[in-house]
Amino acid sequence: MDDERVILCASSKYEEKYYLNPEFEGLPQGIKDELQAMCVLFTEDIGGILTMEFDENANLQFVTMSDENDILYDEIGSVLKIKQLRNTRRELLESLEMYYKVFFLGQEIAEVE
């Protein structure tokens, strides 16, 4: 696998928009709704831009960024919020990683577990 990351979804406080990668339209609607709520609420609370992306090892990463002059962006809060989401949404995040490994990388389920 190459070193490119695959974006699952993103949310921007600046543009007040949410994006779901069309390659993940096959996810159940409930999961898509949960991802949207999680991302939008994150950027409403913290500011900036949040992307959820799979790294080269198929791990789901939270990546945040902000405009250079954004004094309202809460950098410390972003770290704490990500930690909270990793704890409270652990099952969802692990399921998404498994989905990615099986349906995108073609790994066998026995391999993934």
Secondary structure, DSSP 8 states (H G I E B T S, - for coil): --S--EEEEEEETTTTEEEE-GGGTTS-HHHHHHHHHHHHHHHHHH-SEEEEEE-TTS-EEEEEE--TT-TT--HHHHHHHHHHHHHHTHHHHHHHHHHHHHHTS---HHHH-
